[in-house]
Amino acid sequence: MGGDEEAQPEPAVKEMTEKPRRWVMDRCDGKSQIQKEELGRPFCPLCWPPPCVKFLPDLFEQNACCEFFGKIGVFPEDDPLTRIWLMRKSMVIHLAGLIMSILAATAITSNQSLLQKFPFSDGVITGYVADINIQQVIMKVGLTTVFVQDDYLGARTQEFDELCTGTTLGIPLTSQAECNTCKEASAGLVTSMILGVITYIPTIASNINRSYYNYDVNCQKVFGTVIAFFNMIMSLYGWQVYKNACFATFYEGEVALPVLVPVGFNATTVFDPQPFIAAFQSLNATWMEATVGVDPELWDVGKIKDALVAANNGTFFDSDVETEVRVARVLFDWKPGVGLILCVVATFLKMIDILNHSVIRTPSITRDLQEQLEYEKLYGGDEAEANADDEDEEANDKSKIDA
């Protein structure tokens, strides 16, 4: 008898050492039963705590790390007005960021109108002959194609490869190696841009979730602060990599470059040189001595001409026009495009959302064992369900008697 009495407390001790799960399972299932009538429940299951919290609570919710971040904050966790106001402000910020990201993502397309409005690199290239502006070219560089507009060929789009070979203007915009680096950086951003737009959906859902006291959990705060902060840093790093690989490495300012021109002239065939013949003659005599090439290793006239002829392929000159390589004075003016600026602004807006998440504590039940046990006692297990059934039966019996 004595041995049996000593063995009885063991199940109770075992039961107390197990973490209560009912409160977190109910939140994930949209069945949280804490009475906060003014808050209700998120309207969409996507805005409830994610399933990973339900199936792996020790990893994503009930651990020291998540509970530590959950209790950090300035405002009380049961202050519904502040909670709703801050999270709605975050939703508006994210909606603005989503619109900016969608507009910036149009740089992936080859549509002339969209490339012209939302490029990632924006440049104006002006060619001079004896201080005479012979042509101005506007370039809008997207992530896969390039919008080009000049006085002679009009507006057009070209593949990114043509930007690197000089086909767009008949002159290179940078060295071949640097241009290929820009091409690779741009291609890498295509996937990032698409994922960036998609990830706004769970981010906005997290804002909606945290605006409801009954359904807020620690993992959503970690997602909205720590993970969001690292994502923001990685995004800014990606934009900086693009800048360094693209328009920041293109030629800037006044540059002397080799160009393919008709023999005897330093202008395109559509330009009438007669009014400026004296200037041309003087220019031909002094150009090579008065200018310095950007990359001396490129000054192999034979190779340059072969490359320029192959690049032009009849674009600027007919095949029967005899051409030669000369040095042109070209003014480059590059700056970040509207698409890149929108991406950077949308990324910095996330700092406001991170701050809003940081100042709101999660509900005390997410880290208070006593409250979790109380919830388990009231709503969890077979006994609670049986009590609920008894209450329903009593209510039905009472309604029958009243009838």
Order of alpha helices (4+ residues) and beta strands (2+ residues): alpha-alpha-alpha-alpha-alpha-alpha-alpha-alpha-beta-beta-beta-beta-alpha-alpha-alpha-alpha-alpha-beta-alpha-alpha-beta-alpha-alpha-alpha
